[in-house]
Amino acid sequence: MLTFTLSELFGATSSFLGLLIIVLILTKRKGKSAIKISLVCYLLILILMISLGILNYSGKIKMFPHLVRIDSPIHYLFGPAGLFYIYTSIKPNFRFRYIYLLFLIPAVFNIFQFMPLYLSSATDKLNYINGFSMQGSMIMKGQYIFKEFYGWAFFIAQCFLFYKFIVKNKMDKKPNIVLIRWFTVFFIIQLIARLPLLFDHFNNLKTFADPYQFSMNMASLLLLSISTALLLFPKLLEGAILIDIPNIEKYRNSNLTEVNKEIILEKWKLFIEDSSKPYLNPKICISEIADNLNTNPQRLSQVINEKTGMNFNDAINAFRIEEAKRLLVSDSYSKLTIDAIAHKSGFNSKSPFYTAFKKNTGLTPKQFIASI
């Protein structure tokens, strides 16, 4: 009869929750495509690491000998996946470049290292597993040390990107407070997980009964934290709201108080979200709207920029793109050309429509339809 330890149950629970979050991200949650893809990859890597890790440290790998060391190359993907998750969350209009594939080199090299083992018989693999079982752990010390410092390099890179692109340079903290708090927790959990493992290396791997099991428990803690955060704060999938530094300088001497900003913002929301959909008017301009809201264009522009992280045109286009997305998935789509949808969404022509659609969704209209 199979028995399971608390450590195994913890890992299995976090993996199940991680799979549930992946399903929600792919089917129910809204957000930027690049963030969703990078996060799904990150969660899948964590789930595979933990699931295969449980089989290894529990000894149940003997029931599935052909899975032995399959987890090793996956470990090398963990750091790069975390870096991409951070990068896509803070970088507007993220674009994948083929040079990023260089991050796969250690994993590919590791696959070739273990290829003789992968191609060996089940009996040879069982003998291989039994050899490590006698040592009390599946750890290969040289690889374990290299993976640890490889992971630290990417963890430091994550922290650096977060500091450089958000805290120091380009992000207004107020509209991004949830994202900032989450990434702070995200880094702290990683640090809590990594420091004992780093200390263990300097203690000749004698701190824990099985360092491999401890590392999998820490990975489970990280997976559980990410899954919980996404359940509670689905807007994390939308990433950071970035604003132009020059605009901050431009409004430095503004006498507009926070109270007045909130009043103007509320008027703006009521106007733009009205059932008449004023944004569908291709001739709409900020001066007319400002008059309608009993303010002036400069103040309205400042409020939109500071409170949404977008300029007036981008804010209007965001609503137009939502209308276009609604039309693209409606039954009437087959009867409309892209030009017609662009005009019905408030655009004068196809070119600015394509530009705005790509900027807001990361996809062309046809790619958007295909993704659905």
Residue, then its C-alpha position, 0 to 999 in steps of 0.5 A: m500500500l502506498t503511503f505519502t508523507l506531509s512533504e509529498l502531500f504539500g507538493a501534490t497540493s501545490s501542484f494541483l492548485g498550480l494546474l487549476i491556475i493554469v486552466l483559469i489563466l488560459t480560459k477565464r482570466k483576462g490579461k496581456s498575452a505575453i504575461k499569461i504565456s510566460l506565467v503559464c510556462y513558469l508554473l508548468i516548469l514548477i509543477l514538473m520540478i515538484s512532481l518529478g522531485i516528489l518521485n525522486y526523494s520519496g523513492k517512488i521513482k522506482m515505479f517509473p524508472h523511465l522518468v529518472r533524471i527527466d527533471s534535471p534539464i527542467h531545473y535549468l529552465f526555472g531561472p529563465a522562466g522567472l526572468f521572463y515572467i518579470y520582464t513581460s510584467i514590467k515591459p510594455n509591448f514585449r516582443f520575443r526575440y530568437i536570441y532569448l533561445l540562448f537561455l535553453i543551452p544549459a538545459v539542452f546540454n544537460i539532456f545530452q549529458f543524460m542521453p545514455l541514461y535516457l536510452s538505457s533499459a529499465t533494469d539499468k535505470l533501476n540499478y542507477i536509482n538504487g545506487f543513489s538510494m544507498q547514498g540517501s539522496m538523488i543529488m548529484k553534488g556537482q550538478y546541484i551546486f551549478k544549478e544553485f548558483y545558476g538559479w542565483a544569477f537569474f534571481i539577481a537578474q529578476c531583482f535588477l530588472f524590477y528595480k531598474f524598470i519599475v521602482k527607479n525609472k518608469m513606474d508610477k507607484k500609486p496605480n501599481i501598488v498591488l503589483i509592487r507588493w506582489f513582486t516584493v513578496f515574490f522576491i522575499i519568498q525566493l530569498i527565503a527558499r534560496l538562503p538555506l540552500l546556499f548555506d547548505h552548500f557551504n556546510n557541505l550539504k549536511t544541513f538537511a537530511d535530504p537537501y533535494q527534498f528541502s529544495m522541492n518543499m521550497a519550490s512548492l511554497l513558491l508555487l502555492s504563493i503564486s497560485t494564491a496571489l493570482l486567485l486573489f489578484p487576477k489583475l496581476l496578469e495585466g502587468a505594470i501601468l507605465i508612464d512617461i517620465p517627461n509627463i511627470e516633470k510637465y505636471r510637477n508645477s500643477n496646482l491640481t489637488e488630489v481631490n480635484k483629480e479624483i473628481i475629474l477622474e470620476k467625471w471622465k469615467l462616467f462620460i467614457e463608460d456611458s451606454s452611448k459609447p462616445y468613444l465610437n465617434p472618430k472625431i471625438c477630441i479632448s477639448e470637447i470632452a473637457d468642456n462637457l466635464n466643466t474642466n479644461p483640456q490640460r487638466l483632463s489630460q493630466v488626470i488621464n495620464e497620471k491615473t491611467g498611465m495613458n495619454f488621451n488617445d491611448a485611453i480612447n483607443a483602449f475602449r475602441i479596441e474592447e468594442a472591436k474585440r466584441l465585434l470580432v467574436s460576435d456572430s456578425y463578424s463573418k459579415l464584416t470586413i476588418d475595415a468595417i470593424a475598424h470604422k464601427s469601433g471608432f477608427n477612421s481607417k485600418s492602419p491606426f486600428y491595426t496599430a492600436f489593436k496590436k498595442n493593446t492586445g499584442l496580437t493582430p485582429k486575425q491572430f486574436i480570432a485564432s487565439i479564441 
